[in-house]
Amino acid sequence: MTEVDLWTLKPGHKTRMYGGAEAKVLSETEGGERIKVRYLEAKDEPSLEGTEDLVNEDDIEEADQGC
């Protein structure tokens, strides 16, 4: 398991969540505990697509900071 540092994530970065959903970062973390994301694709839970959520580093499997 690779730990993701929320302080390095910026708006526009894409993440893969545990469970396979892909999300786009909408805002930087303010306290180091959570970031706001919008789900782009969630094959196992299509109802998540297009919704926004606050997630923590334990929810994120990996991040693509080269977006």
C-alpha positions in Angstrom: 0.0 0.0 0.0 1.4 3.3 -1.1 0.6 6.2 1.2 -0.6 9.4 -0.6 0.4 12.7 0.9 -2.7 15.0 0.7 -0.5 18.1 0.9 0.9 17.2 -2.6 -2.5 17.0 -4.3 -3.7 20.0 -6.2 -6.9 20.8 -8.1 -7.0 18.9 -11.4 -4.9 15.9 -10.1 -6.6 12.5 -10.6 -6.8 9.8 -8.1 -7.8 6.2 -8.0 -9.7 5.3 -4.9 -9.7 1.9 -3.2 -12.6 0.0 -4.9 -11.5 1.2 -8.3 -13.3 4.6 -8.6 -11.5 7.4 -10.3 -11.8 11.0 -9.0 -10.5 14.5 -9.8 -9.2 16.7 -7.0 -11.3 19.8 -6.6 -9.6 21.6 -3.8 -6.4 21.4 -1.8 -6.4 20.2 1.8 -6.7 22.8 4.4 -5.9 20.8 7.5 -4.1 17.8 6.0 -6.9 15.4 6.8 -9.3 15.6 3.7 -9.6 16.8 0.2 -12.6 17.4 -2.0 -13.0 15.2 -5.1 -15.5 14.7 -7.9 -16.0 11.1 -9.0 -15.3 10.7 -12.7 -15.9 6.9 -13.1 -17.0 4.3 -10.7 -17.7 1.0 -12.4 -18.8 -0.8 -9.2 -21.0 2.1 -8.0 -22.2 4.1 -11.1 -24.4 6.3 -8.8 -21.1 7.9 -7.5 -20.2 9.3 -11.0 -20.4 13.1 -11.0 -20.9 13.4 -7.2 -18.5 15.2 -4.9 -17.1 13.9 -1.6 -14.5 14.7 1.1 -11.9 11.9 1.2 -8.9 11.2 3.3 -5.6 9.5 2.4 -6.8 6.1 3.5 -9.5 6.3 0.7 -6.9 6.9 -2.0 -5.0 4.0 -3.6 -2.9 6.2 -5.9 -2.6 9.6 -7.4 -1.6 10.9 -10.8 0.0 14.3 -10.1 1.1 14.7 -13.7 -2.3 15.8 -14.9 
